[in-house]
Amino acid sequence: MTAVDAVAGSVLAPNYHPLPVTLVDGLGSWVTDDEGRRYLDLLSGYSALNFGHRHPALVAAAHAQLDRLTLTSRAFDHELLEPFAARLAALVGPLVAGPPMVLPMNTGAEAVETAIKAARKWGYDVKGVPADRATIVVADGNFHGRTTTIVSFSTDPDARGGFGPYTPGFRVVPFGSVDAVRDAVDETTVAVLVEPIQGEQGVVVPPHDYLPGLRALCTDQDVLLVADEIQSGLGRTGTTLASELWGVRPDLVTLGKALGGGIMPVSAVVGRADVLGVLTAGTHGSTFGGNPLACAVGLAVVALLETGQLQARATTLGRHWGERLDALVGEGLLASSRRVGLWAGLDVAEGRGTGRQLCERLLARGVLAKDTHGSTIRLAPPLTITPQDLDLATDRLTTALR
């Protein structure tokens, strides 16, 4: 059977294999399908819905801006662009190395592409790397998007296979090994690009000395440390950035997903002004990047995070949740559990089905989750979920495993 045969009657390209449910409504942690059934959403749009569905402050900001101005292109300024950049810099700037600058884009992959371009140009213009020889060190098991450049250094055969020829300039080393990065760095290296926690891989947390070791190595070798916080950032781990868990300040941070509040595609690169400042007029751009509607929603997202209450909530709820997930490991229902804040990767115990089968059993019990890499599923409840709903979802997970 061909991929086209598998979606007979549909004109959609078959690049996804969704669970068999059609959603029509959502509010907070709950969604409703086209037959009126309700589900607890434990995927949160891969962390794009950190604040739940239709958060009132975000919806209000979008509604208000829709009645005024939605797009100018970057050919002209608008009244929200500088305020958005300033507020985001105030939130994230203290967490990066050096005075911050903000470059707004649309999607997470665009933010990563932007960081790659900035790092390369900084390498040529400032560090003095010979033209067209810049290299970037990345980790195996990474997920930074699916553009042709990014899949060139992916180690996922599904993401990479069949899309060559591949973009050169990347060196892939084992995730979690500072020594491997050290061996890969030479005079052509401009950056080390890494997810502080690998989300797509199954919420894989590195050794405690990994991020600090990378920071020290990059500083010593005059190499940029670029942290991809598109899934891990903006409250998910109980901190504004996951990098904070190790006290590390990257040179550049890529943000996306939750920055748009589940309403708009909004992304940004935040980091050292002397690095992002190499991207002058004409060297990089985006028609929709930093548009008024995106900035209105982004400002409302920043306001939700400025108090620190959602980050603290993720820490507190996550601690209780982690105890319950660990108990499932102890009972033999899960092979292992990894959790940071309100983010978990669960490996299904042998004999209890694949990750996909577990997600299908959860669907039948009114819980939405998504598998990744065979026997692993990821859970990312909205940061606004109530303790009662989190317990209810965990009860249903327990039932589905049994």
C-alpha positions, 0 to 999 in steps of 0.5 A: 500500500502506498502512502497515498492509498493510506489516505484515500479520499483525502487531498492532504499530504500524508506526512503525519499519522495522527490518532483517530480523533477530530477535535473541534473545541478546547478550553484550558486542559480539555478538548472536545471532539466532533462527537462530543467526547471530552479529553484531557490534553497531555500533549499541549501542542508539543508545548505550544499550548503551555498555557492551555487552550484559549487562555483568556488573556491571550485570546483577549490580546489577539481579539483586540489586535485583530480589530486594529492591525495584523501585518505591516511586513518589516518594511515598516515599523509598528507600535508593538514591535519594540515593546515586544522585543523589550519585554522579551529581552527583559524576561530572557536577557538576564538568562543569556551571556551578555547584553541581549538583542531579539530577532523575531521570526515565525516558527521554531525551525526558522529560529534555529535557521536564524541562529545558524546563520548568525553564528556563521556570520559572526564566525566569519566577521568577528572570529575570523574563520576562513570563508565557507569553512564554519562548522557547528557541533550538534548532538545525536538524537537532536530535533531542531526542525525539519528544514533541509539544513536542519535534517542534514544533521539529524540522526533520525532516519525518518527525518533525514532519509531521502532528502539529500544532498545534505548541507555541510558544516555540522559535526554530530557527537554523542549527547551528554558528552563534553569530551566528544564536543571538545574533540570535535571543536577546532579553529573552524568551529563557530557554535555548539547547538544543543537542546538542554533537554532532548524533547523529541527523543523522549525528554532525555535529561543530560548528566548534571555536568554537561551544560556547565561543561559546554559553557566552560568549553565554549567560553575557553574556545571562543565558540558560541553556545546556542540553546534550543529552548523551543520545547523546553523553554517558557515555563515547561521545566519549572524555570523560564529556560531549562538552561537555568536548571544548571545555572548556564547562560547560553550566548543565543537561545531559540524560542518558539511554540509557547511564545505564540500561546497556541494562537499564532506561530511566534518564534525568536532568537534572543542572545548577545547583541554583538552576535545578532548585530552581525545580521544587518539589513538585507542579510536576513528577514521575514515578511511575517516575523514580528507582525503586530498580531504575533507581537500582541500575543507574544506580549501577553505570553511574556506577561504570564511568565513575568510573575514566575507563578507558572514556573513555580506551579510547574515545579510544584505540580511536577514534583507530585506527578513525578512521585506517581510516575515513579510508582508506575515504574516500581510497579513494573508498568513502566520501564523508566520515567524521566521528568522535569517540571511538567514534562515527562518521557515514559518508556512502556514496560516490555509486554505492554505494547508500543508507545502508539498502542498506549496512546490509543488506549489513552485516547479511549479513556479520554486522554491525549498523548503522543508516542515517539521512538517506539515504546516511548511517549511524551507527556506535557500537560498545560502549566495551568492544569489543575491538580485534580485533572493531573491526578485524573489523567494519571489515574487513566494512564495507570488503567491504560497500562494495566 
